[in-house]
């Protein structure tokens, strides 16, 4: 089963500094049918104006993955971490027992991000933050694991405290990447760039695809595409 969730039908809004779309209920957007997808609780598509951002605020017991699509985001937190994550790269914050952080666009252009929240396998734990560059050429034509809490995944992925993985792929027009999911897993896919066909279902840029009971995904790019995929229970 693949349910297409068109970008135009997503919740969200526009502010002076932020344009945002919510794939699931978040902030002022509430849809009881879209409270999450398994452990995936939030997928926000944010465009942040230059010189603005999210001021210092708290989180606890959530794995927060930021995938930067354009520009860069500058992170600072109560643990003393500070870093700049550029387009194509990923940062992960494990909120654990509690952390305060800010995320600002200090660039001269708008920054576009996917903000993904996954519920951890257990509550508590020491909070942490990390970021890593994932050059697009390394995921050309195939899915590469960007963040994972699944034991058998290799050490190149950023660690998260959840039975989940976040993957990325870039595809040339006409190119196909495959992903084999374990039985009983839930998948959620969003093209950051371009349109694709997922097992024959067309998914346009920004659309969400909620996928259940599809073990083998065949993702074919209709045009040059960049894809983010989350695999959860």
N, C-alpha and C positions, 0 to 999 in steps of 0.2 A: 504494500500500500504506500503510495506517495501522494501526499496532500500538498498541492502548491498553495503558497500563501503570498499573493501578489503584494509587491512593495506599496502600491497605492492604497491597499486595504489595511495596512499596518497602523497601529496606534502611534501617538507621538505628537509633536508640535514644533513650532518655530518660535524662537526668542531672538532678542537682539544679537546674542552671542552664540547661540546653539540651535542648529536644526537637528531634530532627532526623530527616529522611527523605532518603535518597540515591537519586536516579534511576539513578546509575551507581556502579560499585565505588569505594569511598572509605573510608579509615580501616579499621575492623574489618570492614566489609561488602565481601565479594568475590564477584562473579559473573562468570565468564569470558565469559559471553554479553553482559554489560553493562559493558564497559570504556570506553564512550564512544559517540558518534554522530558519525562523521567527526571534525572538529577539536574538537567539543564534548566536553570531558573530564569535567566535573563540573556537576551541577545539584543543589544541596542546598536543602531546604526547612527553614529553621531558625526556631525560636521561642526567643528569648533572654530570660531572666528579668530584671526590673529590677535595675540596679546590678551587672550581671555582663557577661561578654563574653569575647572571645578576646584573651589577653594578647599582648605583642610576640612576633612570630615571623617567620621569613624566607620569601621566595619568590624564584624566578628563572624567567625564560622562560615566563611565563603571563600571559594577559589575564584579569583577574578583575573581573567585573561584579557589582555588588550592586544588586538591585532591592528597594526597601523597600516592604513591603505594609501594615505597621502600625507605629505608633510612629516611632522614629528611631534611627539608628546614628551613633555618633561615632567618626571615624577619626583616627588619628595615626600618622605614619611617620617613618622615619629620614632623610627628606629635609627634615623640618621642616613638612610639610603637616599641617594639622588642620582638620577640618570635620564638620558635622552634616548628615546626609542624611535627609529626612523621607519619610513615606509617599507613594508615587506618584512619587518621584524616584529618580535613578540615580547611582551613582558607579562610576568605572572606575579600576583600577590596572593599569598596564603594568609588570610586575615586571622585565623586561629583564635586565640583568646582575646584579641583586640588590637587594632592598629588604626592610626589616623594618617591620612595621606591627601595630597593635592595632585592634580593633573592639569598642566597648563600647556597651551599652544604658544610658544615663544617665537614662532616662525613668522615670516612676512606674508605667508599664504595660509588659507584655511587648512586645517588638519582634519582628516577623515579617519575614523577608527570603527572597528567592531569591538564592543564591550560585552564580554561573555562571562556570565556567572554560573558556576557549577557548585552544587551543594557537596560538601566534603563527606567522606565515608564515615567520619566520626567527628564529634565536636572537640574543641580545644586544640591544644598544641601551640608551639611557639610560632608567632607570626614571622613571615619572611617575604622577601621580594627578590626577583631576579629578572634579567632581560638577556636576549640573545639575538644576534643577527642571523637570519636565514636567507642567504642569497637566493634569488629567484631561480638561478640556473641549476641549483641543487634540487629543486622540485619541479623541473621542467618535464612534463609528460608523465608525471607520477605523483602519488601522494607521499608526503613526508610528514612524520610525526613532529609537531612543534612543541606540544606539552602533553604530559601523560602521567597518570598514576597507576598504570598497568604494569605489573612486575616484569613481564617478558620484554617490554619495549627497551630499546637501546638507550644508552646514557646521553645521546646527543639532545634528547628532548628536555625541555624545562620540566622540573618535577611539580606535580600537583597532588593534593591529598584526596583524591577521588578515584573511583573506578571508572575512569573516563580518559579519552584522548582527544586532542585537537590536532587536526591535520590541515595541510595546505598543499595546493597544486597549481601549477600554471600550465596552460595548454595552448598550443597553436590551433588555428582554425582547422577543423576536421580531425584533430588528434583526440585519442581516447585514453582515459586513465581508469583503472579498475580498483575497487576496494572490496575485500571480502570481510564481512562482519561476522562475528561469532553469533551463535543462536541466541535469540532473546534480546538482542541489543536494539536500542533506539538510535537513529541517526538524524542529524539536522544539518542541512547544507544550504549555503548562501553564496552565490557568485559575487565577489567583490568587483570584478570587471567582466564584462561580456556575458553572453547568453550560452547556455548549455542544454543538452538533453540528458536527463537522468533516467536510465532504463526506458527511454522513449518519451518521457514527459519533459516538455520544454520549460526551463526555468530561466527567467530573464534576470539581468543584473539587479541585485537588491531583493529579489524574491526569496522567500524561504521555502524549503522543501522538508516537510516532516515525514520521515521514512520509517516504516515499521514492517517487519516480516519480509524484508528484501535482503537476502544474505549477500548476493553479489551485486554491487553497483557498477554500472558501466556509464561513465560520464564522458560525453562527447561534446567538444567545443563547437558551437555554431560559428563563433568568431573567436578571436584571441581572448582567452579567459583566465581569470584568477579565482580560485575557489577555496573556501574555508568549510571544513567538515568537522562536526563534533559527534563522537561515538560515546554513548552513556547507557546506563541501566535505568 
